[in-house]
Amino acid sequence: MTVGPMEPSAAGLDDRLPAGFALRPFAGDDDLRAFVGIFAAANAADGVEERVTFEALRNWATHATPHFDPARDLVVATVDERP
């Protein structure tokens, strides 16, 4: 498993991506907290009243199934090191 940021070219992505863009492995609760804020901002911008809680995301991200392994399947896109 990769433990640091992945360069776009190493991930099979086009090298013309914006400066500061990187992919990295999922970092657990810190990422989930960021996701809550991202989802809230996106839903507010779209006029969607639903809000996702940290607890709901943590429940989802910590329950592997035969078809979902968070360590394998979650990759975080960052810009200037922020999800």
Backbone as XML, in Angstrom:
<?xml version="1.0"?>
<chain id="A" units="angstrom">
  <residue number="1" name="MET">
    <atom name="N" x="0.839" y="-1.178" z="0.000"/>
    <atom name="CA" x="0.000" y="0.000" z="0.000"/>
    <atom name="C" x="0.887" y="1.245" z="0.000"/>
  </residue>
  <residue number="2" name="THR">
    <atom name="N" x="0.505" y="2.231" z="-0.782"/>
    <atom name="CA" x="1.237" y="3.493" z="-0.815"/>
    <atom name="C" x="0.926" y="4.280" z="0.445"/>
  </residue>
  <residue number="3" name="VAL">
    <atom name="N" x="1.935" y="4.853" z="1.060"/>
    <atom name="CA" x="1.712" y="5.585" z="2.303"/>
    <atom name="C" x="1.823" y="7.089" z="2.148"/>
  </residue>
  <residue number="4" name="GLY">
    <atom name="N" x="2.301" y="7.576" z="1.039"/>
    <atom name="CA" x="2.434" y="9.015" z="0.818"/>
    <atom name="C" x="1.607" y="9.443" z="-0.370"/>
  </residue>
  <residue number="5" name="PRO">
    <atom name="N" x="1.703" y="10.731" z="-0.711"/>
    <atom name="CA" x="0.964" y="11.219" z="-1.879"/>
    <atom name="C" x="1.395" y="10.481" z="-3.135"/>
  </residue>
  <residue number="6" name="MET">
    <atom name="N" x="0.443" y="10.257" z="-4.013"/>
    <atom name="CA" x="0.718" y="9.617" z="-5.281"/>
    <atom name="C" x="0.755" y="10.698" z="-6.351"/>
  </residue>
  <residue number="7" name="GLU">
    <atom name="N" x="1.752" y="10.693" z="-7.168"/>
    <atom name="CA" x="1.814" y="11.646" z="-8.268"/>
    <atom name="C" x="0.760" y="11.269" z="-9.300"/>
  </residue>
  <residue number="8" name="PRO">
    <atom name="N" x="0.129" y="12.263" z="-9.955"/>
    <atom name="CA" x="-0.891" y="11.937" z="-10.957"/>
    <atom name="C" x="-0.399" y="10.984" z="-12.025"/>
  </residue>
  <residue number="9" name="SER">
    <atom name="N" x="0.851" y="11.130" z="-12.482"/>
    <atom name="CA" x="1.349" y="10.235" z="-13.518"/>
    <atom name="C" x="1.485" y="8.808" z="-13.000"/>
  </residue>
  <residue number="10" name="ALA">
    <atom name="N" x="1.863" y="8.640" z="-11.733"/>
    <atom name="CA" x="1.982" y="7.301" z="-11.152"/>
    <atom name="C" x="0.618" y="6.654" z="-10.988"/>
  </residue>
  <residue number="11" name="ALA">
    <atom name="N" x="-0.416" y="7.472" z="-10.850"/>
    <atom name="CA" x="-1.764" y="6.948" z="-10.699"/>
    <atom name="C" x="-2.434" y="6.739" z="-12.050"/>
  </residue>
  <residue number="12" name="GLY">
    <atom name="N" x="-1.688" y="6.959" z="-13.137"/>
    <atom name="CA" x="-2.254" y="6.774" z="-14.466"/>
    <atom name="C" x="-3.082" y="7.959" z="-14.918"/>
  </residue>
  <residue number="13" name="LEU">
    <atom name="N" x="-2.888" y="9.119" z="-14.296"/>
    <atom name="CA" x="-3.652" y="10.310" z="-14.659"/>
    <atom name="C" x="-2.812" y="11.207" z="-15.545"/>
  </residue>
  <residue number="14" name="ASP">
    <atom name="N" x="-3.483" y="12.068" z="-16.239"/>
    <atom name="CA" x="-2.840" y="13.017" z="-17.140"/>
    <atom name="C" x="-1.949" y="13.980" z="-16.360"/>
  </residue>
  <residue number="15" name="ASP">
    <atom name="N" x="-0.756" y="14.232" z="-16.840"/>
    <atom name="CA" x="0.171" y="15.163" z="-16.181"/>
    <atom name="C" x="-0.268" y="16.616" z="-16.290"/>
  </residue>
  <residue number="16" name="ARG">
    <atom name="N" x="-1.329" y="16.902" z="-17.004"/>
    <atom name="CA" x="-1.804" y="18.279" z="-17.155"/>
    <atom name="C" x="-2.783" y="18.684" z="-16.060"/>
  </residue>
  <residue number="17" name="LEU">
    <atom name="N" x="-2.858" y="17.941" z="-15.012"/>
    <atom name="CA" x="-3.747" y="18.293" z="-13.912"/>
    <atom name="C" x="-3.240" y="19.547" z="-13.208"/>
  </residue>
  <residue number="18" name="PRO">
    <atom name="N" x="-4.113" y="20.243" z="-12.491"/>
    <atom name="CA" x="-3.715" y="21.494" z="-11.838"/>
    <atom name="C" x="-2.558" y="21.310" z="-10.856"/>
  </residue>
  <residue number="19" name="ALA">
    <atom name="N" x="-1.768" y="22.342" z="-10.721"/>
    <atom name="CA" x="-0.686" y="22.325" z="-9.741"/>
    <atom name="C" x="-1.268" y="22.134" z="-8.354"/>
  </residue>
  <residue number="20" name="GLY">
    <atom name="N" x="-0.595" y="21.377" z="-7.540"/>
    <atom name="CA" x="-1.051" y="21.150" z="-6.176"/>
    <atom name="C" x="-1.977" y="19.955" z="-6.030"/>
  </residue>
  <residue number="21" name="PHE">
    <atom name="N" x="-2.409" y="19.350" z="-7.139"/>
    <atom name="CA" x="-3.311" y="18.198" z="-7.099"/>
    <atom name="C" x="-2.502" y="16.951" z="-6.769"/>
  </residue>
  <residue number="22" name="ALA">
    <atom name="N" x="-3.026" y="16.128" z="-5.867"/>
    <atom name="CA" x="-2.380" y="14.855" z="-5.532"/>
    <atom name="C" x="-3.441" y="13.859" z="-5.105"/>
  </residue>
  <residue number="23" name="LEU">
    <atom name="N" x="-3.087" y="12.608" z="-5.167"/>
    <atom name="CA" x="-3.902" y="11.521" z="-4.635"/>
    <atom name="C" x="-3.111" y="10.884" z="-3.520"/>
  </residue>
  <residue number="24" name="ARG">
    <atom name="N" x="-3.823" y="10.474" z="-2.475"/>
    <atom name="CA" x="-3.157" y="9.796" z="-1.370"/>
    <atom name="C" x="-4.115" y="8.791" z="-0.749"/>
  </residue>
  <residue number="25" name="PRO">
    <atom name="N" x="-3.577" y="7.872" z="0.017"/>
    <atom name="CA" x="-4.441" y="6.904" z="0.695"/>
    <atom name="C" x="-5.333" y="7.586" z="1.726"/>
  </residue>
  <residue number="26" name="PHE">
    <atom name="N" x="-6.448" y="6.991" z="1.976"/>
    <atom name="CA" x="-7.396" y="7.441" z="2.996"/>
    <atom name="C" x="-6.704" y="7.475" z="4.357"/>
  </residue>
  <residue number="27" name="ALA">
    <atom name="N" x="-6.941" y="8.570" z="5.116"/>
    <atom name="CA" x="-6.260" y="8.756" z="6.406"/>
    <atom name="C" x="-7.209" y="8.654" z="7.601"/>
  </residue>
  <residue number="28" name="GLY">
    <atom name="N" x="-8.313" y="7.967" z="7.448"/>
    <atom name="CA" x="-9.187" y="7.717" z="8.590"/>
    <atom name="C" x="-10.011" y="8.914" z="9.038"/>
  </residue>
  <residue number="29" name="ASP">
    <atom name="N" x="-10.115" y="9.064" z="10.353"/>
    <atom name="CA" x="-11.010" y="10.065" z="10.936"/>
    <atom name="C" x="-10.728" y="11.493" z="10.471"/>
  </residue>
  <residue number="30" name="ASP">
    <atom name="N" x="-9.470" y="11.848" z="10.271"/>
    <atom name="CA" x="-9.166" y="13.202" z="9.800"/>
    <atom name="C" x="-9.808" y="13.461" z="8.437"/>
  </residue>
  <residue number="31" name="ASP">
    <atom name="N" x="-9.742" y="12.479" z="7.556"/>
    <atom name="CA" x="-10.388" y="12.640" z="6.251"/>
    <atom name="C" x="-11.903" y="12.668" z="6.396"/>
  </residue>
  <residue number="32" name="LEU">
    <atom name="N" x="-12.429" y="11.822" z="7.262"/>
    <atom name="CA" x="-13.887" y="11.805" z="7.439"/>
    <atom name="C" x="-14.398" y="13.161" z="7.914"/>
  </residue>
  <residue number="33" name="ARG">
    <atom name="N" x="-13.668" y="13.800" z="8.824"/>
    <atom name="CA" x="-14.071" y="15.137" z="9.287"/>
    <atom name="C" x="-14.079" y="16.130" z="8.122"/>
  </residue>
  <residue number="34" name="ALA">
    <atom name="N" x="-13.076" y="16.037" z="7.274"/>
    <atom name="CA" x="-13.036" y="16.911" z="6.091"/>
    <atom name="C" x="-14.191" y="16.590" z="5.151"/>
  </residue>
  <residue number="35" name="PHE">
    <atom name="N" x="-14.502" y="15.313" z="4.978"/>
    <atom name="CA" x="-15.604" y="14.921" z="4.097"/>
    <atom name="C" x="-16.933" y="15.494" z="4.572"/>
  </residue>
  <residue number="36" name="VAL">
    <atom name="N" x="-17.153" y="15.501" z="5.879"/>
    <atom name="CA" x="-18.397" y="16.061" z="6.422"/>
    <atom name="C" x="-18.541" y="17.514" z="5.968"/>
  </residue>
  <residue number="37" name="GLY">
    <atom name="N" x="-17.476" y="18.284" z="6.081"/>
    <atom name="CA" x="-17.521" y="19.676" z="5.650"/>
    <atom name="C" x="-17.720" y="19.823" z="4.149"/>
  </residue>
  <residue number="38" name="ILE">
    <atom name="N" x="-17.059" y="18.974" z="3.385"/>
    <atom name="CA" x="-17.204" y="19.013" z="1.925"/>
    <atom name="C" x="-18.633" y="18.681" z="1.526"/>
  </residue>
  <residue number="39" name="PHE">
    <atom name="N" x="-19.190" y="17.620" z="2.112"/>
    <atom name="CA" x="-20.563" y="17.229" z="1.787"/>
    <atom name="C" x="-21.554" y="18.313" z="2.195"/>
  </residue>
  <residue number="40" name="ALA">
    <atom name="N" x="-21.344" y="18.922" z="3.358"/>
    <atom name="CA" x="-22.248" y="19.977" z="3.826"/>
    <atom name="C" x="-22.213" y="21.168" z="2.870"/>
  </residue>
  <residue number="41" name="ALA">
    <atom name="N" x="-21.026" y="21.574" z="2.449"/>
    <atom name="CA" x="-20.907" y="22.707" z="1.532"/>
    <atom name="C" x="-21.542" y="22.395" z="0.175"/>
  </residue>
  <residue number="42" name="ALA">
    <atom name="N" x="-21.302" y="21.196" z="-0.319"/>
    <atom name="CA" x="-21.871" y="20.806" z="-1.615"/>
    <atom name="C" x="-23.395" y="20.753" z="-1.544"/>
  </residue>
  <residue number="43" name="ASN">
    <atom name="N" x="-23.925" y="20.139" z="-0.487"/>
    <atom name="CA" x="-25.380" y="20.060" z="-0.351"/>
    <atom name="C" x="-26.001" y="21.440" z="-0.182"/>
  </residue>
  <residue number="44" name="ALA">
    <atom name="N" x="-25.377" y="22.306" z="0.596"/>
    <atom name="CA" x="-25.900" y="23.664" z="0.778"/>
    <atom name="C" x="-25.908" y="24.408" z="-0.554"/>
  </residue>
  <residue number="45" name="ALA">
    <atom name="N" x="-24.838" y="24.278" z="-1.325"/>
    <atom name="CA" x="-24.758" y="24.951" z="-2.621"/>
    <atom name="C" x="-25.826" y="24.452" z="-3.587"/>
  </residue>
  <residue number="46" name="ASP">
    <atom name="N" x="-26.194" y="23.176" z="-3.439"/>
    <atom name="CA" x="-27.199" y="22.575" z="-4.318"/>
    <atom name="C" x="-28.610" y="22.688" z="-3.762"/>
  </residue>
  <residue number="47" name="GLY">
    <atom name="N" x="-28.764" y="23.309" z="-2.604"/>
    <atom name="CA" x="-30.085" y="23.433" z="-1.996"/>
    <atom name="C" x="-30.620" y="22.133" z="-1.423"/>
  </residue>
  <residue number="48" name="VAL">
    <atom name="N" x="-29.723" y="21.206" z="-1.099"/>
    <atom name="CA" x="-30.116" y="19.918" z="-0.525"/>
    <atom name="C" x="-30.041" y="20.037" z="0.995"/>
  </residue>
  <residue number="49" name="GLU">
    <atom name="N" x="-31.125" y="19.712" z="1.665"/>
    <atom name="CA" x="-31.167" y="19.862" z="3.120"/>
    <atom name="C" x="-30.437" y="18.759" z="3.876"/>
  </residue>
  <residue number="50" name="GLU">
    <atom name="N" x="-30.289" y="17.604" z="3.266"/>
    <atom name="CA" x="-29.653" y="16.470" z="3.942"/>
    <atom name="C" x="-28.229" y="16.812" z="4.344"/>
  </residue>
  <residue number="51" name="ARG">
    <atom name="N" x="-27.846" y="16.396" z="5.529"/>
    <atom name="CA" x="-26.475" y="16.557" z="6.010"/>
    <atom name="C" x="-25.960" y="15.195" z="6.442"/>
  </residue>
  <residue number="52" name="VAL">
    <atom name="N" x="-24.711" y="14.945" z="6.152"/>
    <atom name="CA" x="-24.060" y="13.696" z="6.520"/>
    <atom name="C" x="-23.291" y="13.941" z="7.805"/>
  </residue>
  <residue number="53" name="THR">
    <atom name="N" x="-23.385" y="13.013" z="8.740"/>
    <atom name="CA" x="-22.687" y="13.160" z="10.014"/>
    <atom name="C" x="-21.358" y="12.398" z="9.990"/>
  </residue>
  <residue number="54" name="PHE">
    <atom name="N" x="-20.471" y="12.823" z="10.855"/>
    <atom name="CA" x="-19.201" y="12.127" z="11.026"/>
    <atom name="C" x="-19.463" y="10.672" z="11.406"/>
  </residue>
  <residue number="55" name="GLU">
    <atom name="N" x="-20.404" y="10.462" z="12.319"/>
    <atom name="CA" x="-20.688" y="9.102" z="12.784"/>
    <atom name="C" x="-21.167" y="8.213" z="11.642"/>
  </residue>
  <residue number="56" name="ALA">
    <atom name="N" x="-22.006" y="8.748" z="10.768"/>
    <atom name="CA" x="-22.492" y="7.955" z="9.633"/>
    <atom name="C" x="-21.350" y="7.601" z="8.677"/>
  </residue>
  <residue number="57" name="LEU">
    <atom name="N" x="-20.489" y="8.567" z="8.398"/>
    <atom name="CA" x="-19.355" y="8.284" z="7.518"/>
    <atom name="C" x="-18.382" y="7.303" z="8.161"/>
  </residue>
  <residue number="58" name="ARG">
    <atom name="N" x="-18.177" y="7.459" z="9.443"/>
    <atom name="CA" x="-17.262" y="6.539" z="10.135"/>
    <atom name="C" x="-17.823" y="5.120" z="10.124"/>
  </residue>
  <residue number="59" name="ASN">
    <atom name="N" x="-19.126" y="4.987" z="10.332"/>
    <atom name="CA" x="-19.759" y="3.673" z="10.273"/>
    <atom name="C" x="-19.546" y="3.046" z="8.898"/>
  </residue>
  <residue number="60" name="TRP">
    <atom name="N" x="-19.732" y="3.828" z="7.853"/>
    <atom name="CA" x="-19.543" y="3.333" z="6.485"/>
    <atom name="C" x="-18.084" y="2.955" z="6.239"/>
  </residue>
  <residue number="61" name="ALA">
    <atom name="N" x="-17.161" y="3.823" z="6.635"/>
    <atom name="CA" x="-15.750" y="3.629" z="6.305"/>
    <atom name="C" x="-15.066" y="2.555" z="7.140"/>
  </residue>
  <residue number="62" name="THR">
    <atom name="N" x="-15.668" y="2.150" z="8.230"/>
    <atom name="CA" x="-15.008" y="1.162" z="9.094"/>
    <atom name="C" x="-15.618" y="-0.233" z="8.986"/>
  </residue>
  <residue number="63" name="HIS">
    <atom name="N" x="-16.516" y="-0.407" z="8.043"/>
    <atom name="CA" x="-17.135" y="-1.717" z="7.882"/>
    <atom name="C" x="-16.814" y="-2.292" z="6.506"/>
  </residue>
  <residue number="64" name="ALA">
    <atom name="N" x="-15.733" y="-3.008" z="6.460"/>
    <atom name="CA" x="-15.351" y="-3.661" z="5.220"/>
    <atom name="C" x="-16.349" y="-4.760" z="4.880"/>
  </residue>
  <residue number="65" name="THR">
    <atom name="N" x="-16.507" y="-5.002" z="3.611"/>
    <atom name="CA" x="-17.342" y="-6.097" z="3.110"/>
    <atom name="C" x="-16.510" y="-6.851" z="2.083"/>
  </residue>
  <residue number="66" name="PRO">
    <atom name="N" x="-17.030" y="-7.949" z="1.564"/>
    <atom name="CA" x="-16.277" y="-8.637" z="0.513"/>
    <atom name="C" x="-16.030" y="-7.747" z="-0.721"/>
  </residue>
  <residue number="67" name="HIS">
    <atom name="N" x="-16.872" y="-6.711" z="-0.893"/>
    <atom name="CA" x="-16.756" y="-5.850" z="-2.066"/>
    <atom name="C" x="-16.225" y="-4.462" z="-1.743"/>
  </residue>
  <residue number="68" name="PHE">
    <atom name="N" x="-15.942" y="-4.178" z="-0.486"/>
    <atom name="CA" x="-15.457" y="-2.850" z="-0.088"/>
    <atom name="C" x="-14.454" y="-2.984" z="1.049"/>
  </residue>
  <residue number="69" name="ASP">
    <atom name="N" x="-13.243" y="-2.589" z="0.759"/>
    <atom name="CA" x="-12.184" y="-2.572" z="1.763"/>
    <atom name="C" x="-11.646" y="-1.140" z="1.799"/>
  </residue>
  <residue number="70" name="PRO">
    <atom name="N" x="-11.939" y="-0.388" z="2.867"/>
    <atom name="CA" x="-11.524" y="1.017" z="2.909"/>
    <atom name="C" x="-10.035" y="1.220" z="2.630"/>
  </residue>
  <residue number="71" name="ALA">
    <atom name="N" x="-9.183" y="0.347" z="3.140"/>
    <atom name="CA" x="-7.750" y="0.497" z="2.925"/>
    <atom name="C" x="-7.385" y="0.343" z="1.449"/>
  </residue>
  <residue number="72" name="ARG">
    <atom name="N" x="-8.144" y="-0.419" z="0.739"/>
    <atom name="CA" x="-7.889" y="-0.663" z="-0.675"/>
    <atom name="C" x="-8.668" y="0.288" z="-1.573"/>
  </residue>
  <residue number="73" name="ASP">
    <atom name="N" x="-9.888" y="0.630" z="-1.178"/>
    <atom name="CA" x="-10.813" y="1.297" z="-2.088"/>
    <atom name="C" x="-10.951" y="2.810" z="-1.911"/>
  </residue>
  <residue number="74" name="LEU">
    <atom name="N" x="-10.487" y="3.350" z="-0.820"/>
    <atom name="CA" x="-10.632" y="4.796" z="-0.607"/>
    <atom name="C" x="-9.323" y="5.511" z="-0.920"/>
  </residue>
  <residue number="75" name="VAL">
    <atom name="N" x="-9.401" y="6.450" z="-1.838"/>
    <atom name="CA" x="-8.283" y="7.295" z="-2.220"/>
    <atom name="C" x="-8.787" y="8.727" z="-2.108"/>
  </residue>
  <residue number="76" name="VAL">
    <atom name="N" x="-7.967" y="9.601" z="-1.573"/>
    <atom name="CA" x="-8.372" y="10.983" z="-1.354"/>
    <atom name="C" x="-7.651" y="11.888" z="-2.342"/>
  </residue>
  <residue number="77" name="ALA">
    <atom name="N" x="-8.419" y="12.698" z="-3.047"/>
    <atom name="CA" x="-7.852" y="13.724" z="-3.914"/>
    <atom name="C" x="-7.651" y="14.976" z="-3.076"/>
  </residue>
  <residue number="78" name="THR">
    <atom name="N" x="-6.484" y="15.585" z="-3.209"/>
    <atom name="CA" x="-6.192" y="16.809" z="-2.458"/>
    <atom name="C" x="-5.726" y="17.901" z="-3.411"/>
  </residue>
  <residue number="79" name="VAL">
    <atom name="N" x="-5.934" y="19.123" z="-2.984"/>
    <atom name="CA" x="-5.373" y="20.286" z="-3.651"/>
    <atom name="C" x="-4.626" y="21.054" z="-2.577"/>
  </residue>
  <residue number="80" name="ASP">
    <atom name="N" x="-3.359" y="21.264" z="-2.803"/>
    <atom name="CA" x="-2.502" y="21.894" z="-1.791"/>
    <atom name="C" x="-2.625" y="21.198" z="-0.447"/>
  </residue>
  <residue number="81" name="GLU">
    <atom name="N" x="-2.639" y="19.870" z="-0.503"/>
    <atom name="CA" x="-2.674" y="18.982" z="0.670"/>
    <atom name="C" x="-3.989" y="19.003" z="1.436"/>
  </residue>
  <residue number="82" name="ARG">
    <atom name="N" x="-5.030" y="19.609" z="0.897"/>
    <atom name="CA" x="-6.349" y="19.626" z="1.561"/>
    <atom name="C" x="-7.330" y="18.800" z="0.742"/>
  </residue>
  <residue number="83" name="PRO">
    <atom name="N" x="-8.070" y="17.890" z="1.424"/>
    <atom name="CA" x="-9.078" y="17.107" z="0.680"/>
    <atom name="C" x="-10.125" y="18.006" z="0.048"/>
  </residue>
</chain>
